[in-house]
């Protein structure tokens, strides 16, 4: 089977659907032809985390995904704080009711201290994978 790749749309178009695309006036004008043998490995590689992009000639090639390391760091920080909130929510209710055991009160305090350490982290300067890997995350309470 023959496929066509549009760099502009970053999409593949099977030759067998060409007439339908043309009738709908959606057949791109920047297509390059690729064979089934070229198409299959490119499609398969996506399941291994690769992304498809166009080279300088408009031909599809595989690349590593671009990762927004600061966004990832902020998301991880937010998720860690949400985890704390989920863990301590019952203890907070028990504390208000006066039914929280001393053991759980100590746990609550340690988890809230952990949350404060998380909130004090500044991940605004994280721009690279190395920056991300070097974030000094506080240790979770035992």
N, CA, C and O atoms as a DFTB+ gen file, in Angstrom:
568 C
 N C O
     1  1       0.847      -1.172       0.000
     2  2       0.000       0.000       0.000
     3  2       0.895       1.239       0.000
     4  3       1.973       1.248       0.595
     5  1       0.438       2.248      -0.660
     6  2       1.157       3.519      -0.723
     7  2       0.457       4.516       0.200
     8  3      -0.770       4.593       0.253
     9  1       1.270       5.265       0.915
    10  2       0.767       6.333       1.778
    11  2       1.405       7.638       1.344
    12  3       2.441       7.667       0.679
    13  1       0.755       8.703       1.739
    14  2       1.318      10.027       1.535
    15  2       1.389      10.697       2.899
    16  3       0.529      10.498       3.756
    17  1       2.428      11.492       3.076
    18  2       2.616      12.196       4.343
    19  2       2.595      13.694       4.078
    20  3       3.244      14.190       3.157
    21  1       1.836      14.403       4.906
    22  2       1.782      15.860       4.844
    23  2       2.538      16.426       6.040
    24  3       2.144      16.214       7.187
    25  1       3.623      17.145       5.769
    26  2       4.386      17.785       6.845
    27  2       3.547      18.882       7.498
    28  3       3.592      19.072       8.713
    29  1       2.789      19.592       6.684
    30  2       1.962      20.691       7.191
    31  2       0.939      20.178       8.208
    32  3       0.711      20.821       9.233
    33  1       0.327      19.034       7.933
    34  2      -0.689      18.465       8.821
    35  2      -0.120      17.406       9.761
    36  3      -0.812      16.942      10.667
    37  1       1.128      17.025       9.552
    38  2       1.758      15.928      10.285
    39  2       0.813      14.720      10.311
    40  3       0.490      14.173      11.366
    41  1       0.387      14.330       9.110
    42  2      -0.607      13.262       8.987
    43  2      -0.318      12.417       7.750
    44  3       0.300      12.870       6.787
    45  1      -0.789      11.173       7.816
    46  2      -0.657      10.237       6.707
    47  2      -1.991      10.096       5.994
    48  3      -3.054      10.187       6.607
    49  1      -1.914       9.873       4.686
    50  2      -3.095       9.719       3.857
    51  2      -2.900       8.493       2.976
    52  3      -1.975       8.465       2.165
    53  1      -3.759       7.467       3.119
    54  2      -3.623       6.294       2.252
    55  2      -4.056       6.633       0.823
    56  3      -5.027       7.357       0.604
    57  1      -3.321       6.098      -0.125
    58  2      -3.610       6.364      -1.533
    59  2      -5.033       5.952      -1.898
    60  3      -5.682       6.602      -2.718
    61  1      -5.512       4.874      -1.290
    62  2      -6.846       4.372      -1.642
    63  2      -7.962       5.355      -1.281
    64  3      -9.078       5.221      -1.783
    65  1      -7.685       6.330      -0.428
    66  2      -8.701       7.326      -0.063
    67  2      -8.480       8.670      -0.753
    68  3      -9.150       9.651      -0.429
    69  1      -7.563       8.719      -1.686
    70  2      -7.219       9.976      -2.352
    71  2      -8.441      10.644      -2.979
    72  3      -8.655      11.843      -2.800
    73  1      -9.232       9.880      -3.704
    74  2     -10.400      10.469      -4.378
    75  2     -11.384      11.059      -3.375
    76  3     -11.953      12.123      -3.621
    77  1     -11.590      10.389      -2.264
    78  2     -12.510      10.904      -1.239
    79  2     -11.982      12.214      -0.657
    80  3     -12.744      13.159      -0.454
    81  1     -10.690      12.267      -0.393
    82  2     -10.094      13.511       0.108
    83  2     -10.211      14.622      -0.930
    84  3     -10.496      15.770      -0.589
    85  1      -9.994      14.281      -2.188
    86  2     -10.084      15.291      -3.239
    87  2     -11.514      15.801      -3.393
    88  3     -11.726      16.999      -3.584
    89  1     -12.495      14.904      -3.311
    90  2     -13.902      15.336      -3.394
    91  2     -14.244      16.283      -2.251
    92  3     -15.019      17.224      -2.419
    93  1     -13.661      16.023      -1.099
    94  2     -13.916      16.871       0.068
    95  2     -12.995      18.095       0.085
    96  3     -13.053      18.916       1.000
    97  1     -12.161      18.200      -0.924
    98  2     -11.196      19.297      -1.037
    99  2     -10.282      19.376       0.189
   100  3      -9.980      20.457       0.694
   101  1      -9.853      18.195       0.651
   102  2      -8.973      18.141       1.824
   103  2      -7.672      17.393       1.532
   104  3      -6.952      17.012       2.455
   105  1      -7.375      17.186       0.254
   106  2      -6.123      16.516      -0.116
   107  2      -5.003      17.561      -0.048
   108  3      -5.002      18.511      -0.830
   109  1      -4.059      17.397       0.870
   110  2      -3.008      18.410       1.044
   111  2      -2.132      18.575      -0.198
   112  3      -2.032      17.676      -1.033
   113  1      -1.508      19.731      -0.295
   114  2      -0.672      20.018      -1.458
   115  2       0.827      19.818      -1.186
   116  3       1.656      20.102      -2.050
   117  1       1.168      19.337      -0.002
   118  2       2.588      19.178       0.352
   119  2       2.968      17.712       0.568
   120  3       3.895      17.425       1.326
   121  1       2.286      16.803      -0.069
   122  2       2.469      15.378       0.214
   123  2       3.756      14.799      -0.363
   124  3       4.205      15.164      -1.450
   125  1       4.327      13.880       0.413
   126  2       5.426      13.048      -0.085
   127  2       4.960      11.601      -0.001
   128  3       4.265      11.215       0.939
   129  1       5.342      10.822      -0.974
   130  2       4.917       9.424      -1.035
   131  2       5.842       8.558      -0.186
   132  3       7.062       8.720      -0.208
   133  1       5.237       7.634       0.564
   134  2       6.027       6.652       1.309
   135  2       5.405       5.272       1.110
   136  3       4.204       5.139       0.875
   137  1       6.230       4.279       1.208
   138  2       5.772       2.904       1.013
   139  2       5.276       2.323       2.335
   140  3       5.482       2.895       3.405
   141  1       4.628       1.187       2.229
   142  2       4.182       0.448       3.416
   143  2       5.381       0.109       4.306
   144  3       5.294       0.182       5.532
   145  1       6.498      -0.260       3.677
   146  2       7.712      -0.618       4.422
   147  2       8.277       0.575       5.195
   148  3       8.890       0.393       6.247
   149  1       8.081       1.763       4.698
   150  2       8.528       2.971       5.406
   151  2       7.507       3.387       6.465
   152  3       7.864       3.878       7.537
   153  1       6.246       3.183       6.144
   154  2       5.145       3.618       7.012
   155  2       5.079       2.824       8.316
   156  3       4.972       3.414       9.391
   157  1       5.141       1.502       8.232
   158  2       4.918       0.651       9.410
   159  2       5.882       0.931      10.569
   160  3       5.419       1.071      11.701
   161  1       7.199       1.020      10.345
   162  2       8.094       1.290      11.480
   163  2       7.854       2.658      12.119
   164  3       8.025       2.828      13.326
   165  1       7.461       3.614      11.309
   166  2       7.191       4.952      11.847
   167  2       5.977       4.907      12.763
   168  3       5.996       5.481      13.852
   169  1       4.938       4.237      12.334
   170  2       3.726       4.123      13.152
   171  2       4.009       3.315      14.414
   172  3       3.573       3.692      15.502
   173  1       4.729       2.218      14.280
   174  2       5.044       1.365      15.423
   175  2       5.877       2.106      16.470
   176  3       5.672       1.913      17.668
   177  1       6.793       2.931      16.039
   178  2       7.696       3.621      16.973
   179  2       6.958       4.567      17.914
   180  3       7.469       4.894      18.985
   181  1       5.772       5.006      17.532
   182  2       4.994       5.875      18.425
   183  2       4.651       5.167      19.728
   184  3       4.560       5.802      20.779
   185  1       4.460       3.847      19.663
   186  2       4.131       3.105      20.878
   187  2       5.331       3.005      21.820
   188  3       5.185       2.584      22.967
   189  1       6.507       3.388      21.343
   190  2       7.711       3.403      22.170
   191  2       8.102       4.826      22.556
   192  3       9.231       5.072      22.982
   193  1       7.166       5.759      22.407
   194  2       7.393       7.122      22.869
   195  2       7.962       8.087      21.851
   196  3       8.193       9.252      22.174
   197  1       8.192       7.641      20.646
   198  2       8.717       8.541      19.615
   199  2       7.573       9.378      19.043
   200  3       6.404       9.002      19.132
   201  1       7.929      10.505      18.462
   202  2       6.939      11.341      17.790
   203  2       7.345      11.493      16.328
   204  3       8.521      11.393      15.977
   205  1       6.360      11.733      15.503
   206  2       6.596      11.889      14.073
   207  2       6.693      13.376      13.768
   208  3       5.883      14.178      14.231
   209  1       7.699      13.722      12.982
   210  2       7.879      15.096      12.527
   211  2       8.422      15.029      11.105
   212  3       8.806      13.961      10.628
   213  1       8.449      16.155      10.445
   214  2       8.958      16.197       9.075
   215  2      10.422      16.620       9.064
   216  3      10.847      17.471       9.845
   217  1      11.182      16.005       8.159
   218  2      12.555      16.470       7.970
   219  2      12.535      17.657       7.004
   220  3      11.462      18.148       6.655
   221  1      13.695      18.118       6.574
   222  2      13.777      19.299       5.698
   223  2      13.152      19.085       4.328
   224  3      12.838      20.045       3.624
   225  1      12.974      17.823       3.954
   226  2      12.360      17.516       2.661
   227  2      10.885      17.154       2.788
   228  3      10.261      16.748       1.807
   229  1      10.325      17.298       3.983
   230  2       8.921      16.974       4.194
   231  2       8.659      15.503       4.416
   232  3       7.505      15.075       4.438
   233  1       9.716      14.718       4.583
   234  2       9.578      13.279       4.787
   235  2       9.394      12.998       6.276
   236  3      10.042      13.643       7.100
   237  1       8.525      12.048       6.644
   238  2       8.312      11.763       8.068
   239  2       9.524      11.077       8.697
   240  3      10.074      10.124       8.146
   241  1       9.922      11.582       9.853
   242  2      11.024      10.996      10.617
   243  2      10.593      10.894      12.073
   244  3       9.633      11.531      12.507
   245  1      11.329      10.076      12.811
   246  2      11.031       9.893      14.232
   247  2      11.937      10.782      15.064
   248  3      13.122      10.941      14.772
   249  1      11.356      11.357      16.104
   250  2      12.116      12.211      17.012
   251  2      11.717      11.897      18.442
   252  3      10.673      11.302      18.707
   253  1      12.572      12.310      19.340
   254  2      12.232      12.234      20.758
   255  2      11.195      13.321      21.040
   256  3      11.267      14.401      20.454
   257  1      10.243      13.057      21.916
   258  2       9.257      14.089      22.232
   259  2       9.918      15.257      22.965
   260  3      10.882      15.076      23.709
   261  1       9.389      16.435      22.743
   262  2       9.855      17.616      23.461
   263  2       9.107      17.644      24.786
   264  3       7.877      17.632      24.823
   265  1       9.859      17.682      25.856
   266  2       9.248      17.646      27.182
   267  2       9.363      19.016      27.826
   268  3      10.438      19.615      27.850
   269  1       8.263      19.498      28.339
   270  2       8.243      20.741      29.101
   271  2       8.609      20.379      30.539
   272  3       7.741      20.026      31.337
   273  1       9.880      20.468      30.858
   274  2      10.362      20.021      32.165
   275  2       9.796      20.861      33.298
   276  3       9.513      20.338      34.376
   277  1       9.627      22.154      33.068
   278  2       9.044      22.987      34.118
   279  2       7.588      22.594      34.354
   280  3       7.142      22.511      35.499
   281  1       6.852      22.355      33.277
   282  2       5.469      21.913      33.416
   283  2       5.372      20.581      34.136
   284  3       4.480      20.374      34.958
   285  1       6.294      19.677      33.824
   286  2       6.320      18.370      34.489
   287  2       6.619      18.537      35.970
   288  3       5.989      17.893      36.809
   289  1       7.577      19.398      36.296
   290  2       7.928      19.634      37.702
   291  2       6.749      20.235      38.457
   292  3       6.448      19.818      39.575
   293  1       6.081      21.215      37.848
   294  2       4.924      21.842      38.502
   295  2       3.793      20.837      38.686
   296  3       3.128      20.828      39.722
   297  1       3.577      19.995      37.688
   298  2       2.535      18.978      37.781
   299  2       2.860      17.966      38.875
   300  3       1.987      17.591      39.657
   301  1       4.111      17.526      38.930
   302  2       4.515      16.582      39.976
   303  2       4.357      17.196      41.357
   304  3       3.905      16.530      42.289
   305  1       4.728      18.461      41.492
   306  2       4.596      19.151      42.777
   307  2       3.123      19.223      43.184
   308  3       2.772      18.934      44.328
   309  1       2.282      19.605      42.251
   310  2       0.845      19.690      42.529
   311  2       0.292      18.325      42.942
   312  3      -0.493      18.233      43.886
   313  1       0.698      17.270      42.238
   314  2       0.209      15.924      42.560
   315  2       0.667      15.465      43.934
   316  3      -0.080      14.791      44.642
   317  1       1.883      15.822      44.317
   318  2       2.369      15.453      45.647
   319  2       1.562      16.166      46.733
   320  3       1.249      15.579      47.769
   321  1       1.234      17.419      46.492
   322  2       0.425      18.161      47.469
   323  2      -0.983      17.579      47.536
   324  3      -1.555      17.470      48.621
   325  1      -1.544      17.207      46.393
   326  2      -2.866      16.566      46.387
   327  2      -2.834      15.239      47.137
   328  3      -3.781      14.902      47.847
   329  1      -1.749      14.488      46.981
   330  2      -1.606      13.230      47.722
   331  2      -1.638      13.484      49.225
   332  3      -2.293      12.758      49.973
   333  1      -0.928      14.520      49.658
   334  2      -0.927      14.869      51.086
   335  2      -2.346      15.179      51.539
   336  3      -2.796      14.680      52.570
   337  1      -3.043      15.992      50.777
   338  2      -4.413      16.364      51.155
   339  2      -5.313      15.142      51.268
   340  3      -6.142      15.061      52.175
   341  1      -5.156      14.197      50.355
   342  2      -5.954      12.968      50.422
   343  2      -5.614      12.146      51.659
   344  3      -6.496      11.574      52.300
   345  1      -4.332      12.095      51.986
   346  2      -3.894      11.301      53.133
   347  2      -4.376      11.901      54.447
   348  3      -4.795      11.168      55.342
   349  1      -4.322      13.226      54.574
   350  2      -4.613      13.859      55.873
   351  2      -6.075      14.245      56.058
   352  3      -6.458      14.661      57.151
   353  1      -6.891      14.124      55.039
   354  2      -8.269      14.625      55.149
   355  2      -9.058      13.958      56.277
   356  3      -9.759      14.644      57.021
   357  1      -8.956      12.649      56.416
   358  2      -9.675      11.968      57.503
   359  2      -9.132      12.385      58.864
   360  3      -9.895      12.586      59.809
   361  1      -7.815      12.515      58.960
   362  2      -7.211      12.917      60.230
   363  2      -7.660      14.319      60.635
   364  3      -7.884      14.581      61.816
   365  1      -7.792      15.220      59.660
   366  2      -8.251      16.580      59.974
   367  2      -9.678      16.547      60.519
   368  3     -10.005      17.255      61.472
   369  1     -10.519      15.721      59.905
   370  2     -11.902      15.602      60.382
   371  2     -11.932      15.028      61.792
   372  3     -12.674      15.511      62.648
   373  1     -11.127      13.998      62.035
   374  2     -11.065      13.397      63.371
   375  2     -10.526      14.394      64.393
   376  3     -10.972      14.411      65.540
   377  1      -9.573      15.219      63.983
   378  2      -9.022      16.236      64.881
   379  2     -10.113      17.224      65.284
   380  3     -10.217      17.590      66.455
   381  1     -10.919      17.655      64.327
   382  2     -12.008      18.590      64.616
   383  2     -13.055      17.964      65.529
   384  3     -13.664      18.652      66.349
   385  1     -13.258      16.674      65.387
   386  2     -14.237      15.981      66.228
   387  2     -13.658      15.575      67.580
   388  3     -14.383      15.123      68.467
   389  1     -12.359      15.738      67.725
   390  2     -11.715      15.357      68.977
   391  2     -11.507      13.863      69.111
   392  3     -11.341      13.361      70.223
   393  1     -11.513      13.144      67.999
   394  2     -11.377      11.682      68.048
   395  2     -10.054      11.188      67.465
   396  3      -9.867       9.984      67.292
   397  1      -9.153      12.088      67.168
   398  2      -7.879      11.701      66.562
   399  2      -6.936      11.156      67.626
   400  3      -6.693      11.808      68.641
   401  1      -6.412       9.972      67.394
   402  2      -5.480       9.361      68.352
   403  2      -4.162      10.140      68.355
   404  3      -3.857      10.868      67.411
   405  1      -3.400       9.978      69.414
   406  2      -2.100      10.651      69.512
   407  2      -1.161      10.169      68.404
   408  3      -0.390      10.950      67.847
   409  1      -1.237       8.885      68.096
   410  2      -0.395       8.332      67.029
   411  2      -0.708       9.000      65.694
   412  3       0.199       9.398      64.963
   413  1      -2.010       9.120      65.376
   414  2      -2.401       9.748      64.116
   415  2      -2.174      11.253      64.135
   416  3      -1.946      11.857      63.086
   417  1      -2.232      11.865      65.316
   418  2      -1.932      13.292      65.419
   419  2      -0.468      13.532      65.035
   420  3      -0.159      14.499      64.338
   421  1       0.422      12.663      65.484
   422  2       1.839      12.779      65.125
   423  2       2.023      12.589      63.616
   424  3       2.821      13.284      62.988
   425  1       1.277      11.645      63.046
   426  2       1.352      11.427      61.603
   427  2       0.835      12.649      60.851
   428  3       1.428      13.072      59.859
   429  1      -0.264      13.208      61.325
   430  2      -0.841      14.400      60.697
   431  2       0.178      15.530      60.689
   432  3       0.375      16.195      59.672
   433  1       0.814      15.739      61.815
   434  2       1.806      16.813      61.909
   435  2       2.947      16.580      60.921
   436  3       3.372      17.506      60.231
   437  1       3.441      15.351      60.852
   438  2       4.566      15.089      59.945
   439  2       4.154      15.257      58.477
   440  3       4.942      15.738      57.663
   441  1       2.922      14.862      58.140
   442  2       2.459      15.043      56.764
   443  2       2.235      16.514      56.442
   444  3       2.494      16.945      55.319
   445  1       1.760      17.289      57.406
   446  2       1.577      18.725      57.166
   447  2       2.926      19.430      57.045
   448  3       3.064      20.370      56.262
   449  1       3.913      18.987      57.808
   450  2       5.265      19.539      57.662
   451  2       5.827      19.215      56.276
   452  3       6.476      20.047      55.643
   453  1       5.568      18.007      55.828
   454  2       5.980      17.602      54.481
   455  2       5.303      18.496      53.434
   456  3       5.950      18.944      52.488
   457  1       4.008      18.751      53.607
   458  2       3.279      19.615      52.673
   459  2       3.884      21.012      52.650
   460  3       4.012      21.616      51.585
   461  1       4.254      21.528      53.815
   462  2       4.865      22.860      53.870
   463  2       6.205      22.885      53.139
   464  3       6.532      23.868      52.474
   465  1       6.970      21.820      53.259
   466  2       8.245      21.736      52.528
   467  2       7.991      21.704      51.018
   468  3       8.721      22.325      50.246
   469  1       6.959      20.983      50.611
   470  2       6.612      20.953      49.189
   471  2       6.218      22.341      48.704
   472  3       6.657      22.786      47.643
   473  1       5.388      23.018      49.488
   474  2       4.917      24.349      49.091
   475  2       6.061      25.360      49.037
   476  3       5.970      26.361      48.326
   477  1       7.121      25.107      49.774
   478  2       8.271      26.011      49.773
   479  2       9.199      25.773      48.575
   480  3      10.065      26.598      48.284
   481  1       9.015      24.651      47.889
   482  2       9.864      24.360      46.728
   483  2       9.567      25.323      45.594
   484  3       8.408      25.629      45.315
   485  1      10.612      25.794      44.946
   486  2      10.458      26.636      43.766
   487  2      10.967      25.850      42.566
   488  3      12.169      25.622      42.431
   489  1      10.060      25.441      41.706
   490  2      10.447      24.695      40.510
   491  2      10.395      25.585      39.267
   492  3      10.425      25.095      38.138
   493  1      10.317      26.888      39.491
   494  2      10.224      27.835      38.383
   495  2      11.457      27.906      37.505
   496  3      11.380      28.367      36.367
   497  1      12.601      27.453      38.020
   498  2      13.838      27.491      37.237
   499  2      14.120      26.182      36.510
   500  3      15.151      26.056      35.849
   501  1      13.231      25.215      36.620
   502  2      13.443      23.918      35.969
   503  2      13.169      24.072      34.474
   504  3      12.045      24.362      34.062
   505  1      14.207      23.875      33.675
   506  2      14.038      23.990      32.223
   507  2      14.591      22.795      31.462
   508  3      14.289      22.610      30.283
   509  1      15.405      21.979      32.138
   510  2      16.034      20.842      31.460
   511  2      15.772      19.558      32.236
   512  3      15.311      19.586      33.378
   513  1      16.070      18.445      31.603
   514  2      15.924      17.155      32.271
   515  2      16.844      17.078      33.487
   516  3      16.461      16.539      34.525
   517  1      18.051      17.615      33.360
   518  2      18.974      17.613      34.501
   519  2      18.409      18.422      35.661
   520  3      18.490      17.999      36.814
   521  1      17.831      19.598      35.356
   522  2      17.193      20.399      36.412
   523  2      16.116      19.578      37.106
   524  3      16.014      19.567      38.332
   525  1      15.308      18.884      36.290
   526  2      14.210      18.087      36.839
   527  2      14.742      16.976      37.736
   528  3      14.239      16.759      38.839
   529  1      15.763      16.276      37.254
   530  2      16.328      15.171      38.034
   531  2      16.989      15.654      39.321
   532  3      17.132      14.889      40.275
   533  1      17.392      16.921      39.347
   534  2      18.078      17.461      40.523
   535  2      17.149      18.177      41.499
   536  3      17.619      18.815      42.442
   537  1      15.843      18.079      41.286
   538  2      14.914      18.662      42.258
   539  2      15.100      17.930      43.578
   540  3      15.091      16.700      43.622
   541  1      15.266      18.678      44.632
   542  2      15.477      18.098      45.959
   543  2      14.119      17.927      46.643
   544  3      13.744      18.695      47.529
   545  1      13.392      16.889      46.201
   546  2      12.078      16.629      46.781
   547  2      12.250      16.233      48.248
   548  3      13.126      15.431      48.572
   549  1      11.428      16.785      49.130
   550  2      11.500      16.339      50.526
   551  2      11.035      14.888      50.641
   552  3      10.226      14.412      49.846
   553  1      11.558      14.211      51.632
   554  2      11.187      12.807      51.848
   555  2       9.774      12.722      52.409
   556  3       9.387      13.503      53.278
   557  1       9.011      11.759      51.899
   558  2       7.666      11.523      52.429
   559  2       7.774      10.987      53.850
   560  3       8.713      10.260      54.175
   561  1       6.820      11.343      54.689
   562  2       6.814      10.776      56.041
   563  2       6.627       9.260      55.995
   564  3       6.048       8.711      55.058
   565  1       7.126       8.622      57.012
   566  2       7.019       7.155      57.088
   567  2       5.601       6.733      57.411
   568  3       5.321       5.538      57.514
